[in-house]
Amino acid sequence: MQKWQRRKDQRPMEILTAALGLFVSKGFASTKIEDIAKQAKVSKGTVYLYFESKEVLFKQMVHQIMVPKINEVEGYISAYKGSQVELLKLVIRQWWQTIKGSGLTGVPRLIIAEADKFPELTQYYMKEVIHRIQSILISILKKGKKLNEFSTIEPVLCARVIMSSLVYFSMWDVALKKYDYKNMNVEDLIEQQISILLNGIVK
Protein backbone atom coordinates (compact mmCIF):
# COMPACT_ATOMS: atom_id res chain seq x y z
CA MET A 1 0.00 0.00 0.00
CA GLN A 2 1.37 3.38 -1.01
CA LYS A 3 2.00 6.10 1.59
CA TRP A 4 -0.82 8.35 0.34
CA GLN A 5 -3.28 5.46 0.56
CA ARG A 6 -2.27 4.69 4.14
CA ARG A 7 -2.70 8.37 5.01
CA LYS A 8 -6.16 8.42 3.44
CA ASP A 9 -7.21 5.31 5.38
CA GLN A 10 -6.11 6.92 8.64
CA ARG A 11 -7.92 10.19 8.00
CA PRO A 12 -11.37 9.31 9.44
CA MET A 13 -9.83 8.26 12.76
CA GLU A 14 -7.67 11.38 12.82
CA ILE A 15 -10.81 13.48 12.36
CA LEU A 16 -12.62 11.55 15.11
CA THR A 17 -9.71 11.96 17.49
CA ALA A 18 -9.59 15.69 16.80
CA ALA A 19 -13.34 15.93 17.36
CA LEU A 20 -13.10 14.07 20.66
CA GLY A 21 -10.51 16.51 22.00
CA LEU A 22 -12.52 19.55 20.94
CA PHE A 23 -15.88 18.25 22.16
CA VAL A 24 -14.33 17.64 25.57
CA SER A 25 -12.46 20.95 25.80
CA LYS A 26 -14.99 23.30 24.14
CA GLY A 27 -18.28 21.44 24.37
CA PHE A 28 -20.32 19.90 21.56
CA ALA A 29 -22.44 22.98 20.86
CA SER A 30 -19.45 25.32 20.75
CA THR A 31 -17.33 23.13 18.46
CA LYS A 32 -17.66 23.89 14.77
CA ILE A 33 -16.77 21.64 11.86
CA GLU A 34 -14.16 24.25 10.91
CA ASP A 35 -12.52 23.77 14.32
CA ILE A 36 -12.38 20.01 13.84
CA ALA A 37 -10.94 20.39 10.35
CA LYS A 38 -8.23 22.74 11.61
CA GLN A 39 -7.33 20.43 14.49
CA ALA A 40 -7.18 17.42 12.15
CA LYS A 41 -5.20 19.43 9.57
CA VAL A 42 -7.72 18.80 6.80
CA SER A 43 -10.19 20.96 4.92
CA LYS A 44 -13.79 21.46 6.05
CA GLY A 45 -14.87 19.65 2.90
CA THR A 46 -12.79 16.63 3.86
CA VAL A 47 -14.60 16.35 7.19
CA TYR A 48 -17.95 16.41 5.37
CA LEU A 49 -16.65 13.81 2.92
CA TYR A 50 -16.49 11.29 5.77
CA PHE A 51 -19.16 12.63 8.16
CA GLU A 52 -22.29 14.35 6.90
CA SER A 53 -22.93 16.27 10.14
CA LYS A 54 -21.48 16.99 13.56
CA GLU A 55 -24.08 14.67 15.08
CA VAL A 56 -22.99 11.80 12.84
CA LEU A 57 -19.39 12.57 13.73
CA PHE A 58 -20.21 12.30 17.44
CA LYS A 59 -21.95 8.95 16.98
CA GLN A 60 -19.04 7.61 14.97
CA MET A 61 -16.64 8.84 17.64
CA VAL A 62 -18.55 6.76 20.18
CA HIS A 63 -18.83 3.79 17.80
CA GLN A 64 -15.22 3.70 16.65
CA ILE A 65 -13.31 4.90 19.73
CA MET A 66 -15.38 3.85 22.74
CA VAL A 67 -17.40 0.81 21.66
CA PRO A 68 -14.38 -1.33 20.64
CA LYS A 69 -13.01 -0.98 24.18
CA ILE A 70 -16.30 -2.23 25.59
CA ASN A 71 -16.29 -5.11 23.09
CA GLU A 72 -12.88 -6.16 24.39
CA VAL A 73 -14.12 -6.25 27.98
CA GLU A 74 -17.22 -8.23 27.01
CA GLY A 75 -15.06 -10.75 25.17
CA TYR A 76 -12.72 -11.09 28.12
CA ILE A 77 -15.40 -11.66 30.76
CA SER A 78 -17.27 -14.17 28.58
CA ALA A 79 -14.16 -16.39 28.64
CA TYR A 80 -13.21 -15.71 32.27
CA LYS A 81 -13.36 -18.74 34.57
CA GLY A 82 -12.10 -17.40 37.91
CA SER A 83 -13.51 -15.60 40.93
CA GLN A 84 -16.14 -12.95 40.21
CA VAL A 85 -14.74 -10.89 43.08
CA GLU A 86 -11.38 -10.74 41.32
CA LEU A 87 -13.07 -10.11 37.98
CA LEU A 88 -14.99 -7.15 39.40
CA LYS A 89 -11.78 -5.62 40.76
CA LEU A 90 -10.04 -6.24 37.43
CA VAL A 91 -12.82 -4.61 35.39
CA ILE A 92 -12.92 -1.49 37.57
CA ARG A 93 -9.14 -1.09 37.48
CA GLN A 94 -8.91 -1.83 33.76
CA TRP A 95 -11.63 0.70 33.01
CA TRP A 96 -9.39 3.45 34.36
CA GLN A 97 -6.23 2.13 32.71
CA THR A 98 -8.09 2.15 29.38
CA ILE A 99 -9.36 5.72 29.49
CA LYS A 100 -6.75 7.62 31.52
CA GLY A 101 -4.54 9.99 29.58
CA SER A 102 -7.07 10.20 26.75
CA GLY A 103 -9.94 12.50 25.93
CA LEU A 104 -12.32 9.77 27.01
CA THR A 105 -12.07 10.90 30.64
CA GLY A 106 -13.86 14.10 29.66
CA VAL A 107 -16.80 12.48 27.87
CA PRO A 108 -19.01 11.97 30.97
CA ARG A 109 -18.70 15.66 31.84
CA LEU A 110 -19.51 16.55 28.22
CA ILE A 111 -22.64 14.40 28.22
CA ILE A 112 -23.88 15.68 31.58
CA ALA A 113 -23.31 19.31 30.55
CA GLU A 114 -25.12 19.05 27.22
CA ALA A 115 -27.61 16.22 27.76
CA ASP A 116 -30.74 18.38 27.58
CA LYS A 117 -29.51 20.27 24.51
CA PHE A 118 -28.83 17.10 22.53
CA PRO A 119 -31.17 14.37 23.84
CA GLU A 120 -30.74 12.11 20.79
CA LEU A 121 -26.95 12.03 21.22
CA THR A 122 -27.32 11.50 24.95
CA GLN A 123 -29.64 8.54 24.36
CA TYR A 124 -27.17 7.11 21.86
CA TYR A 125 -24.31 7.42 24.36
CA MET A 126 -26.44 5.86 27.10
CA LYS A 127 -27.34 2.91 24.89
CA GLU A 128 -23.91 2.26 23.40
CA VAL A 129 -21.74 3.01 26.43
CA ILE A 130 -23.44 3.42 29.81
CA HIS A 131 -25.99 0.63 29.49
CA ARG A 132 -23.40 -1.80 28.12
CA ILE A 133 -20.96 -1.09 30.94
CA GLN A 134 -23.79 -1.50 33.43
CA SER A 135 -24.69 -4.82 31.80
CA ILE A 136 -21.10 -6.00 32.24
CA LEU A 137 -21.19 -5.11 35.93
CA ILE A 138 -24.63 -6.67 36.41
CA SER A 139 -23.51 -9.94 34.83
CA ILE A 140 -20.50 -10.14 37.17
CA LEU A 141 -22.60 -9.34 40.22
CA LYS A 142 -25.33 -11.82 39.29
CA LYS A 143 -22.86 -14.61 38.66
CA GLY A 144 -20.97 -13.83 41.86
CA LYS A 145 -24.23 -13.88 43.81
CA LYS A 146 -25.17 -17.22 42.25
CA LEU A 147 -21.75 -18.62 43.18
CA ASN A 148 -22.27 -17.33 46.74
CA GLU A 149 -19.31 -14.94 46.46
CA PHE A 150 -21.47 -11.88 47.04
CA SER A 151 -24.01 -11.20 49.76
CA THR A 152 -27.72 -10.56 49.19
CA ILE A 153 -27.19 -7.55 46.93
CA GLU A 154 -29.47 -6.24 44.22
CA PRO A 155 -27.16 -6.51 41.15
CA VAL A 156 -28.88 -3.81 39.08
CA LEU A 157 -28.79 -1.22 41.85
CA CYS A 158 -25.25 -2.19 42.86
CA ALA A 159 -24.09 -1.81 39.25
CA ARG A 160 -25.55 1.69 39.13
CA VAL A 161 -23.75 2.63 42.35
CA ILE A 162 -20.46 1.41 40.84
CA MET A 163 -21.18 3.31 37.61
CA SER A 164 -21.83 6.52 39.53
CA SER A 165 -18.41 6.29 41.13
CA LEU A 166 -16.73 5.61 37.77
CA VAL A 167 -18.38 8.68 36.26
CA TYR A 168 -17.31 10.75 39.26
CA PHE A 169 -13.70 9.57 38.96
CA SER A 170 -13.66 10.68 35.32
CA MET A 171 -15.04 14.09 36.20
CA TRP A 172 -12.63 14.41 39.11
CA ASP A 173 -9.65 13.74 36.90
CA VAL A 174 -10.61 16.07 34.09
CA ALA A 175 -12.16 18.96 36.03
CA LEU A 176 -11.64 18.87 39.79
CA LYS A 177 -8.28 17.28 40.59
CA LYS A 178 -6.27 20.40 39.78
CA TYR A 179 -8.20 22.34 42.43
CA ASP A 180 -7.74 19.76 45.19
CA TYR A 181 -5.11 20.86 47.71
CA LYS A 182 -4.27 17.24 48.50
CA ASN A 183 -3.88 16.47 44.78
CA MET A 184 -5.02 12.87 45.16
CA ASN A 185 -4.77 10.73 42.04
CA VAL A 186 -7.60 8.65 40.65
CA GLU A 187 -5.81 5.34 41.17
CA ASP A 188 -5.86 5.93 44.94
CA LEU A 189 -9.56 6.82 44.84
CA ILE A 190 -10.33 3.70 42.82
CA GLU A 191 -8.50 1.42 45.24
CA GLN A 192 -10.38 2.98 48.17
CA GLN A 193 -13.68 2.56 46.34
CA ILE A 194 -12.91 -1.11 45.62
CA SER A 195 -12.09 -1.67 49.28
CA ILE A 196 -15.31 -0.04 50.50
CA LEU A 197 -17.39 -1.85 47.86
CA LEU A 198 -16.02 -5.30 48.54
CA ASN A 199 -16.22 -4.90 52.30
CA GLY A 200 -19.92 -4.28 51.80
CA ILE A 201 -20.82 -7.04 49.32
CA VAL A 202 -18.32 -9.90 49.67
CA LYS A 203 -19.25 -12.74 51.98
C-alpha positions as CSV (number, residue, x, y, z in Angstrom):
1,M,0.0,0.0,0.0
2,Q,1.4,3.4,-1.0
3,K,2.0,6.1,1.6
4,W,-0.8,8.3,0.3
5,Q,-3.3,5.5,0.6
6,R,-2.3,4.7,4.1
7,R,-2.7,8.4,5.0
8,K,-6.2,8.4,3.4
9,D,-7.2,5.3,5.4
10,Q,-6.1,6.9,8.6
11,R,-7.9,10.2,8.0
12,P,-11.4,9.3,9.4
13,M,-9.8,8.3,12.8
14,E,-7.7,11.4,12.8
15,I,-10.8,13.5,12.4
16,L,-12.6,11.5,15.1
17,T,-9.7,12.0,17.5
18,A,-9.6,15.7,16.8
19,A,-13.3,15.9,17.4
20,L,-13.1,14.1,20.7
21,G,-10.5,16.5,22.0
22,L,-12.5,19.6,20.9
23,F,-15.9,18.2,22.2
24,V,-14.3,17.6,25.6
25,S,-12.5,20.9,25.8
26,K,-15.0,23.3,24.1
27,G,-18.3,21.4,24.4
28,F,-20.3,19.9,21.6
29,A,-22.4,23.0,20.9
30,S,-19.4,25.3,20.7
31,T,-17.3,23.1,18.5
32,K,-17.7,23.9,14.8
33,I,-16.8,21.6,11.9
34,E,-14.2,24.2,10.9
35,D,-12.5,23.8,14.3
36,I,-12.4,20.0,13.8
37,A,-10.9,20.4,10.4
38,K,-8.2,22.7,11.6
39,Q,-7.3,20.4,14.5
40,A,-7.2,17.4,12.1
41,K,-5.2,19.4,9.6
42,V,-7.7,18.8,6.8
43,S,-10.2,21.0,4.9
44,K,-13.8,21.5,6.0
45,G,-14.9,19.6,2.9
46,T,-12.8,16.6,3.9
47,V,-14.6,16.4,7.2
48,Y,-18.0,16.4,5.4
49,L,-16.7,13.8,2.9
50,Y,-16.5,11.3,5.8
51,F,-19.2,12.6,8.2
52,E,-22.3,14.3,6.9
53,S,-22.9,16.3,10.1
54,K,-21.5,17.0,13.6
55,E,-24.1,14.7,15.1
56,V,-23.0,11.8,12.8
57,L,-19.4,12.6,13.7
58,F,-20.2,12.3,17.4
59,K,-21.9,9.0,17.0
60,Q,-19.0,7.6,15.0
61,M,-16.6,8.8,17.6
62,V,-18.6,6.8,20.2
63,H,-18.8,3.8,17.8
64,Q,-15.2,3.7,16.6
65,I,-13.3,4.9,19.7
66,M,-15.4,3.8,22.7
67,V,-17.4,0.8,21.7
68,P,-14.4,-1.3,20.6
69,K,-13.0,-1.0,24.2
70,I,-16.3,-2.2,25.6
71,N,-16.3,-5.1,23.1
72,E,-12.9,-6.2,24.4
73,V,-14.1,-6.2,28.0
74,E,-17.2,-8.2,27.0
75,G,-15.1,-10.7,25.2
76,Y,-12.7,-11.1,28.1
77,I,-15.4,-11.7,30.8
78,S,-17.3,-14.2,28.6
79,A,-14.2,-16.4,28.6
80,Y,-13.2,-15.7,32.3
81,K,-13.4,-18.7,34.6
82,G,-12.1,-17.4,37.9
83,S,-13.5,-15.6,40.9
84,Q,-16.1,-12.9,40.2
85,V,-14.7,-10.9,43.1
86,E,-11.4,-10.7,41.3
87,L,-13.1,-10.1,38.0
88,L,-15.0,-7.2,39.4
89,K,-11.8,-5.6,40.8
90,L,-10.0,-6.2,37.4
91,V,-12.8,-4.6,35.4
92,I,-12.9,-1.5,37.6
93,R,-9.1,-1.1,37.5
94,Q,-8.9,-1.8,33.8
95,W,-11.6,0.7,33.0
96,W,-9.4,3.4,34.4
97,Q,-6.2,2.1,32.7
98,T,-8.1,2.2,29.4
99,I,-9.4,5.7,29.5
100,K,-6.7,7.6,31.5
101,G,-4.5,10.0,29.6
102,S,-7.1,10.2,26.8
103,G,-9.9,12.5,25.9
104,L,-12.3,9.8,27.0
105,T,-12.1,10.9,30.6
106,G,-13.9,14.1,29.7
107,V,-16.8,12.5,27.9
108,P,-19.0,12.0,31.0
109,R,-18.7,15.7,31.8
110,L,-19.5,16.6,28.2
111,I,-22.6,14.4,28.2
112,I,-23.9,15.7,31.6
113,A,-23.3,19.3,30.6
114,E,-25.1,19.0,27.2
115,A,-27.6,16.2,27.8
116,D,-30.7,18.4,27.6
117,K,-29.5,20.3,24.5
118,F,-28.8,17.1,22.5
119,P,-31.2,14.4,23.8
120,E,-30.7,12.1,20.8
121,L,-27.0,12.0,21.2
122,T,-27.3,11.5,24.9
123,Q,-29.6,8.5,24.4
124,Y,-27.2,7.1,21.9
125,Y,-24.3,7.4,24.4
126,M,-26.4,5.9,27.1
127,K,-27.3,2.9,24.9
128,E,-23.9,2.3,23.4
129,V,-21.7,3.0,26.4
130,I,-23.4,3.4,29.8
131,H,-26.0,0.6,29.5
132,R,-23.4,-1.8,28.1
133,I,-21.0,-1.1,30.9
134,Q,-23.8,-1.5,33.4
135,S,-24.7,-4.8,31.8
136,I,-21.1,-6.0,32.2
137,L,-21.2,-5.1,35.9
138,I,-24.6,-6.7,36.4
139,S,-23.5,-9.9,34.8
140,I,-20.5,-10.1,37.2
141,L,-22.6,-9.3,40.2
142,K,-25.3,-11.8,39.3
143,K,-22.9,-14.6,38.7
144,G,-21.0,-13.8,41.9
145,K,-24.2,-13.9,43.8
146,K,-25.2,-17.2,42.2
147,L,-21.8,-18.6,43.2
148,N,-22.3,-17.3,46.7
149,E,-19.3,-14.9,46.5
150,F,-21.5,-11.9,47.0
151,S,-24.0,-11.2,49.8
152,T,-27.7,-10.6,49.2
153,I,-27.2,-7.6,46.9
154,E,-29.5,-6.2,44.2
155,P,-27.2,-6.5,41.1
156,V,-28.9,-3.8,39.1
157,L,-28.8,-1.2,41.9
158,C,-25.3,-2.2,42.9
159,A,-24.1,-1.8,39.2
160,R,-25.6,1.7,39.1
161,V,-23.7,2.6,42.4
162,I,-20.5,1.4,40.8
163,M,-21.2,3.3,37.6
164,S,-21.8,6.5,39.5
165,S,-18.4,6.3,41.1
166,L,-16.7,5.6,37.8
167,V,-18.4,8.7,36.3
168,Y,-17.3,10.8,39.3
169,F,-13.7,9.6,39.0
170,S,-13.7,10.7,35.3
171,M,-15.0,14.1,36.2
172,W,-12.6,14.4,39.1
173,D,-9.6,13.7,36.9
174,V,-10.6,16.1,34.1
175,A,-12.2,19.0,36.0
176,L,-11.6,18.9,39.8
177,K,-8.3,17.3,40.6
178,K,-6.3,20.4,39.8
179,Y,-8.2,22.3,42.4
180,D,-7.7,19.8,45.2
181,Y,-5.1,20.9,47.7
182,K,-4.3,17.2,48.5
183,N,-3.9,16.5,44.8
184,M,-5.0,12.9,45.2
185,N,-4.8,10.7,42.0
186,V,-7.6,8.7,40.7
187,E,-5.8,5.3,41.2
188,D,-5.9,5.9,44.9
189,L,-9.6,6.8,44.8
190,I,-10.3,3.7,42.8
191,E,-8.5,1.4,45.2
192,Q,-10.4,3.0,48.2
193,Q,-13.7,2.6,46.3
194,I,-12.9,-1.1,45.6
195,S,-12.1,-1.7,49.3
196,I,-15.3,0.0,50.5
197,L,-17.4,-1.8,47.9
198,L,-16.0,-5.3,48.5
199,N,-16.2,-4.9,52.3
200,G,-19.9,-4.3,51.8
201,I,-20.8,-7.0,49.3
202,V,-18.3,-9.9,49.7
203,K,-19.3,-12.7,52.0
